[in-house]
Amino acid sequence: MHFSPVVPRVVYAYLAPAILRSLGYSPVTTLLCSVPPWVATFALSILVATTSDYYKRMYIFILLMVLISVVGMAILLIVDDSVNAR
């Protein structure tokens, strides 16, 4: 159960700077461009944890986060073969 949510984080942490560097950005710029998704994820995690604790309803928020993940993965699968998305 723990392995599943950890894998995308590790993959993103190692691959995002490498992908951005291959597009011609400097090392500092690649690191700065890979920070905003981490900040947004942190803010969303704090918001969801606080809200679910306030309402004492964890399952609704878990289902919402799973739905967001499924939509994100579906977008990745659809956009993967599109040349214009790059």
N, C-alpha and C positions, 0 to 999 in steps of 0.2 A: 504494500500500500504506500509506503514511504518513497519507494523508488520511482513511481510514476510521476509525481509532480516535480521531482528533482531533475530529471533528465532534460526537460526543455530549458530549464534555467542554466544548466551547465553548458548545454549546446549553444545557447544564445551568448553566454559569457565568452566562450572561446571563438565562435564563428563570426559574430557581428563585427568585431574590430578587423578580422581578417578579410571579410567581404568588403567592408568600407575601404580598407587599405588597397585592395585590388582594384577599386574604382579610381584610384589616383589621389586619395586624400593623404595628408600628412599623418604621422602617428598621433599627434596631439588632437587633431581634428577627428580622427576615427574614434578616439576615446571619448571626446566630448559629444559626438553624435550618438554614441551607444549608451549614454547616461539617461536621457529622457524616458525611455521605456522602463528603466529600473525605478525612476522617481515616481512615474505614474502607477506602477505596480505597487510600490510601497504605500502610496497615498490611498489607493483602492483597498489594499489589505487592511489598513488601519480603519478606514471608513466602514468596511464590511464587518470587521471584528467588533467595533464599537456599536454599530447599529444592531447586529445580531445579539450582542450581549444585553443591550437595552430592551429589546423586544422579547428576549428569551426564546427565540425561534431560530435555531441554527439551520434546519433542513431547507428552509426557503432560500436562504442566502447561499447555501452549498449548491442547490439546484440552479440558482441564478449564475453562479460562477462557472458551473459546468456548462451551462448553455452558452455563455460568452466564449468559453474555450472551444466548444464544438463549432460555433460560428467562425471563430478565428482559424481553426484547422480547415474548415470547408473553404474559406477564402484562400488559404494557402494552396489547397489542392486545385482550385479553379484557376488561380492566377499563375501557377507554376509554369504552364506551357505558353503563356502569353508573352510575346516579345515586347509588346508595348508597355508592360508593367515594369520592365527593368529600366 
